[in-house]
Amino acid sequence: MVSLAATQAAESAAADTDSGHQVLTISLFATFVAITLGITIWASRQNRTAADFYAGGRSFTGMQNGFAIGGDYMSAASFLGIAGLIALYGYDGFLYSIGFLVAWLVALLLVAELMRNTGKFTMADVLSFRMRQRPVRTAASISTVVVSIFYLLAQMVGAGELVSLLLGISSQTAKNIVIAGVGLLMIVYVVFGGMKGTTWVQIIKAVLLMTGAAIMTFWVLAKFGFNPSALLGAAADASGKGEAFLEPGLRYGVESADATKTLLSKLDFISLAMALVLGTAGLPHILIRFYTVPSSKAARKSVLWAIALIGTFYLMTLALGFGAAALVGHEAITAQSAGGNSAAPQLAEALGGVGTGLGAVMLAVIAAVAFATILAVVAGLTLASSSSLAHDLYANVIRRGKPTTDKQEVRVGRIAAVCIGAVSIALAIPAQSLNVAFLVAIAFAIAASANLPVILFSLFWKRFNTRGATWGIYGGLISALVLLIFSPNVSGGAVSQATGKAASLFSDPSIDFHWFPLNNPGLVSIPLGFLFAFIGAVTSKEFNKAKWAEMEVRSLTGAHAEKASSH
């Protein structure tokens, strides 16, 4: 969904691109890259220990980390995709914003402080604290890498298409070079900047995104005399659906003559909501952000700052979405993108004036913000994966927990970042034709199904053990993957009357091997993740009472959090 939004937004931009527009766009991209590379070089001089590389020396304040979390979380899907959904489906489109925001309450209440207090650098630190290190860390590392790789593919494909289309690049070779360039930038950020450099890149990106969204929101409201009722009324009129546009039922829970279809539509919404709300608290690149602050109080503050930023941003998506519906119009939006993903850049151009210099400037700025968004998220994902490979697999599985120096572990982390970057580039180039919404759906489904059940049981269930953790991770991961493979996301999706193609990974309607009826597997795979973890735990007699007592004290008080080790 992230890169699909960016790609289709870019297609809208490319239609009116002239040489002056290209120069402006290139200048904006170059400026952002130059600033962030400068930060990375500065940060590289600060990285002396493993804590510096993985956790930024735990030196960030709650506010700074809150901005970084926001930068990691508010992706192009939020800026472009949700605005498009609101523009096309009104009330039902805003449900995405609600889901992403509510997800942070789960992270705040159940995960943030306890994870920070118990762990050290990675999610596996918490999961393996009172269990056998090798099997649990191996499983957690596999899950982390799988989630991150799918997210990376979506981001990199979108970045490649965005830059290629805006700069007028049409050859496949040139697009491949652009994707490789984005991958190399990502590697540089992580290898040299570590967590400190990546965090500052995310903070800058969050400021850019909030500023861009705020300017557009103010402009839209000004068009309607700062009267939200006037804006909603104009959007409903322009949508062609009247008052129904402002009521639930246009996209989810659609009533049909077929009772089965009506039920599946409602279940699909519940499934999506579960994935959005629960998946966030299990995303590895979000979880590692809690380790960058010096205290549990700062961890709480960082999440509160993130909620404030994210909440404000998602309120602004209301103005962006309904503004696009009112000022651009349903037909103009769907003409550019059937899914509505071009609504935000079309709105930017409409605000500045279609065909005018100001309109071109607005379009270029929004494209640059989308590019900044992708780079920041990509860097965070790569860091999460490389940290897990170096700290979990290398230090605790391959070396079996034998002492390693900070220099050794950081070197392995950098090598891992290069390897993950190379794999991502190699997979993203042939993945340019893939349905990227499908790729992101996999990431959220795995995070909610494989990671969250094990995290919660590890923190709150004293009888939880090694078998429960490994069964939960592998069971949730495999369940989510299998259900997604045999869902309409891959084959047998709804066929568009306009194109004759199915809305699936395999767009040929004759290819249909799906048997799972829901687009999102969360309704089934998340409970299965909890079930596998529970069955695994109760069928094993393993229980380390002393380590559970120590973990409980650490998680609740933050005592010796910096020394929470992987022994």
N, C-alpha and C positions, 0 to 999 in steps of 0.2 A: 504494500500500500504506500510505503514511504517513497520508494523510487518511482512507482507508477505515477504518483501525484506530480513529482518533479519532472518526469518525462513529458507528461501531457501538458503541464504548465509551459514547459519549454517549447512544445510544438506551437502553442498559441503565440508565444513570443517570437518565434522564428518567422512567422508569416509576415510580420511587419518590420523585420530587421533591416536597417540600412547601415551604411559604413560608419556613420557617426554613432549609431547605437552600438555597433560592435566595438568601436574604440572605447566607449564608455564602459561597456560590460567588461572588456579585457582589463581596463584600468582598475575597476572595482575588484575584480578577482585578484589581480596582481597585488593590489594594496593589502587586501586581507591576507594573502599568502605571505607577503613580505613581513607584515607585522607579527603573524603567528610564528614564522620561522625565527624571527628575532627573539621572541619569547622562548622558543625551544632552545636556542643557543645559550641564552642566559640561564635557563633551568638546568641545562646539561652541566654547568659548572657547580651546581648546588647538589648534584646527585653523588653522594659519597658512600651511602650505606643502602642496604636493602630497604629499610624504612623510607629513605628518600625516594627510591625508585618506585616502590609499590604504593606508598601512602603519602608521598609528598612531604616526608618528615613529620607527618601529623601536625603540620604547622598552619593549616587553614582555619580561619574563624568560621563560626556557624553561618554567618551571612555569606561569606565567600563560597563555602561549600554548598549552601543553598542555591546560589546562582549557578554553580557548576552542575548540580543535580538537575536544575531546570534546563540548563543547556544540553545535558545528556538526554533528557526526557522529552522535551518539546521538539519533536522532529518535524520534517517537512510534511509528514502525514497529518500532524496537527494543524500546521499553517495552511496547507493546500487541500489535503484530503477532507478534513472535517468541514472546512469552509464550503467545499463543494457539496458535501452531503447535506449540509443545512440549506444551501441554495436550491437543491433539487427536492429535498424531502421535508424541509421545515423542521417541525418538532422532532420527528424521528431522527433526523441528522444530528441534532444536539445531544441525543442520548450517548453518542460517542464521547463527547466532551465530559458529560457527567460520569461515565464509566472510568475514564482516565483520571479524573479528579478524585473520585471516591477511592480509587486504588491507593492513593497516597495516605488515606486514613488507615488502611490496612498496614501499610509500611510503617507508619508512625506508631500505631498502637501495639503491633505484634512483633515487629522485626528490628527497626532502626537501632534503638538503644541497646537491646540485648545482643544483637549481632556485633555491634562495635565493642561492647564490653567483653565478650567471650572470645572473639577472633583476633587475628593478627593482620593478615593480608588478604585472604581469600575466603569464599564461602565454605570451602572444605575444612578450614580451620575449626569452624563451629561444628560441622557435621561429624568430624573425626575426633573431637576433643576427648570423648570418653569411650571411644571404640577402637577397634583394630585399624591402624593407620592405612595400610596399603590398599585393602579392598575398597574402603570408603573414599579415600582420596582419588583412587583411580576412577571410580564411578562418577564422583563429583566433577573431576576434570573432564571426562568424556562429555558429560551433560553441558558443562560450561562451553566447551569448544563447539559442540553441535549447535547450541543456541546462538552463539556469537557468529559462527560461520554463515548461518542462514540470514542473520541480520546484516552481516557484512555484504553478502551478495546483493541484497536488495539495495543497500545504500550505494554501493560502488557502481552498479548498473545504472542507477538513477543519476549519479553524478556524471558518469560518462555521457549519457544521453543529454543531460542538461547542458553541459559545456559544449558538446558537439553541435547541438542544434542552435544554440545561441551564437556560436562563433561561425556558423555556416559550414560546418564540417559534415560531409555526407558519405565519404568513402568508409568502408568497413575497417580498413587498415588504420585510418586516422582515429576512428572511434576506439579501436583497441589500444592505440597509443595513449589516448586520453584516460582510459580506465587504468592503464599501467601507471600513468602519471599520478592519478589520485591515490593509487595503492602505494607508490613510492613516498608521497607526501605523508600518508598515514604511518608508514614505517619510520620515517624521519622523526615525526612527532613523538612516537613512543620510544624508539631506540635511544634518542638523545635527550628528550625532555622528560621521559618517565611520567609519573603521576603529576608532578609539579607543572611541567610544561603542558600536559594534556588538560589539566584543570583550568589553567589560565586561558587556553584556547576555548574551552567550554564556557567560561565566564564571559569572554568577549562575544561569543556567539549568542549567548542568552540576552545580552544587552542589545545587540543588533536586532534580534528577532522581536523582543519586546518593543523596541523603538519603532520598527517597521509596522508592527501590528497596531501600535498606539496611534501612529500618524494616520493610518488608513481608517481606524475606528473613529477618530475625531473628525476626519474629513466626511465620512459617511453620515455621522450624526448631524454635522453642520448642514449637510444637504437637506435634512428633514427638520431643521430648526430645533435640533436636540430634543425631539419628541419621539421616543421609542414607539409609541402607538402609531404615529404616522409612518414610521419605517416599516413596522410589521404589516400595516394595512396595505402599503404600496407593494411589499413583497408578496403578500397573498394575492393581490390583484394581478400582478405580473406573472405569477406562477401558473395561472390558468386553472388552479384548483380551488380558489376561493378560500373560505374559512377552513376547509379541510387541511390546508397547508399548515395551519397553526394548531392542529390537533393530532393526536397520535393515530397511527394506522396506515400511513402512506407507504412505509417500507417494511415494518415489522408487525406481526399479528394481523396481516391482511386477511380480511374475511373473504372466503371463497365458497363457491357452490360445493366444492369437494372438501368435506370435513377433515380429511387427512391432510390436505395441503394447508388448511387453516391451522391445524395443530402443529405441523412441522414448522410453519412460519413463526409461531409463538415459541416453540422449543428452540429454534435457531437463535432467536433473540436472547433467550435465557442463557444459552450456551456461549454466545458471544460476550454477554455481560460477565459471566463467570471468568472467562479468559482475560478480559480487560482488567477486571478488578483484582483477581488473584494472581495473574501473570506478572504484574509489575513487581510485587514483593519477592519474586523468584528470579528476576533478571540479573545475571551475574555482574554486568557492567554498572548496574545501579547499586547493587549490594556493596561493591568494593568502595564506593564513595563514602560509606559510613566510617571507614578506617582512616580517613585523611584528617580527622579532627582530633584535638588533644584530650578531649574529655567526653563523658556521656552527656553532659549538659550541652556541649557544643553540637553533639550528634542530634539531640532533640531540636536545638535551635535551627540546625541546617535543614531539617525536614519541615519545620514550621515556615522558614523562609521559602523553601521550595513550594510548599502548598500555597503560600501567598502569591508567589509569582505565577505558578501554574493555574491557580484559580482565577487570577486576574486575566491571564492569557485566554483561558477558555471562555470567560465572559466576553472577551473581545471577539472570539470566533462567532458569537451571535451576530454582532454588527457586521462582520465580514461576510458571513453567509447570507443573512437576510439583505444586506446591502447589495451583494452580487445578484440576488434574485430580483431586487427592485430596479437596479440601475443597468444591469447587463441583460437580464431576462433569461427565462428558461430555454427558449429556442437557441439563442446565441451561445449559451453555455454548452448545451448538449451537442450543438453543431461542432464545437471544438473538442469536446470530450464527453462520451456517453455517460461516464461515471461522474462528471462534474468536477474533475480534478483541476481543471484550468480556471475555475471560478475566481480564485483570489487574484492571480495575475491579470485576468480580464477586468476585474474590478479596479485594480491599480491603474490600468491603462485608461479605463473609463473615467476615473476620478481626474486624471491628468488631462484627458482629452484624447480620444482615439485619433491617431494620425498626426498628433502634435508632438513637439519636442518634449514637453513636460510629460506627456503620456509615455514616450519612449524612455525617459529618465526613470519614471516610476516602475516601469516594466523591468528595466535593467537592475534597479535597486532590489526589487523583490527576488529576481533571479539570483543576485549575488548573496542575498540573505539565505535563500534555499541552499546554495552551494556551501556557505559557511556552516549551515545546519548539518549537512551531510558529513563534512569533514570532521566536525567536532564529535558526532556520534560514532563515526568510524574509528577515530582514535581511541575513544573510550572502550569500544568493543575489543579492539586489538589488545589494549592493555589488560583487560580482564582475562582474555585467553592466554596471553603470554605469562601473566602472573600465575595463573593456575598451572600451566605446564612446568614453569620453573620451580615454583614453591611446592606444588603438590606432587607432580610426577617425578621431577628430578630429585629434589631434596629429600622427599619422604618415601617415595616408592622405589626409584632406581637406586638411590644411595641408602635406602632402608633406614632413614632417619639419622645416619651418621653425620657428625658435625660438618657443616660447610661454612666457608667464610662468606661475608656479604658480597665480596668481589666476585666469587664463583657464582653465586646465585643470581646476581644482577647480570653477569655475562650470559648465563644461560637464558635469563629472561629476554635479553636483547636478541639473542640468536632465535629464540622462540618467536619473537615479534616479526623478525625477518621471514621466518618460515611460514607463519600464519599469513603474513602479507603476500608472500609469493603464491601460496595456495589460493588465497582469495582472488588474486589477479587472474590466476590460471582458470579458476572456476567461473569468475565473473564474465570473462570474454565470451565463452560459449553460452553463458546464461542470459545473454542480452535479449533472447527471444522468449524467456520464461515469464510466466505470470508472477510478478514480484509480490503481489498481494498474498499469493500462496506462500511465498518464502517467509514473509513476516508472520503469517498465521502460524507457521510451524514454530517459529521462535517463541511466540506467546504461549502456544499450546504446550510446548515442552517445559517452559519455565513454570507454568502453573501446575502441570501434571507431575513432573519429575522432581523439581527443586522445592517448591513450597511445602508439600506434605512432609518431606524429610526435615526441612528447616524447623517447622512448627513442632513436630514430634521431638526433635533433638532438644529444643529449648524448653518444652513444657511437659514431656512425658518421661518420668524417671526410669521406667522399665524399657525404654527404647534402646536398641542395640545394633550391632554391626549388620546382622542379617536383615533387620528391618530397614536400615538405611540403603543397603545395596539393592534389596528387592524393590523398595519404593522408587529409587532413581531409575533403575533399569525397567521396572514395570511401567512406570509413568511415561518414560521416554518412548519405549516400544509401542505402548498403547496409542500415544498421540501420533506417532509416525504412521502406524498401520491405518488408523482411522482416517488420517489425512490423505494417505495414498489412495484409499478406496472411497473418498468423498467426492462431491461434485467439483471441488477445487481442482482435481486432477483430470477427471473425465465425466462426461454426462451432465455438464452444466446447462443452464438455460440457453437456448439458441436465440440469437438476435435475429429478428426479422429483417433488419437492414443489411447485415453482413452475412447472415447464414452461418455464422461461426458460434461455437459454444463458448460460454464464459468459463473456460477451464484451461488447465495446463495444456491438454490436448484439445485444440480448438476444433478439430474435425468431429462433427456430430456422430459420425459412424463409429468412432472409438468411444466405447462406453463400458467400463468394467466396474463402475462404482456400485456399492451395495449399502454404504453408510449414507443416510439421507441428509445429514446436516452439514452445513458449510464449515462450522467450527466444532471440533470434537470435544470441547471443554466439558460439556454436560456429562459425557461418559468417561473421558480419560482422566479428568481431575479426581472424581471419586475412586476410579481404579488406582490412581497413584496412592491415595490414602489407604485403600484396601490392601494393596500389595505391601505397603510399609507396615501396616498393622499385623497382617498375617505373618510376615517375616519376623517381626519382633516377638509375637506370642509363641511362635514355634521354636524359639531359641531360648536357652536358659541363661545366656550370657547377661551379666549385669554387674557393672563396676560402681558399687555404692559410693566409694570414696571420691571417684572422679565426678559422679553426679553431684555430690555435695559441693565439691570445689567449683563446678560449672555453675551451679545455682547461685553461689555467693558472688562469683565473678559477674554473671549476667545481671544480677539485681543491684549490685553495689558499684561495679566498675573497678573493684580491687584488683591491682596488678594487671590491668587490661593490656598495657603495653608489653607485658611479659608473657601474655597468653601464648604459649608455644605450641609447637606441633609434636611434642614428644608423646 
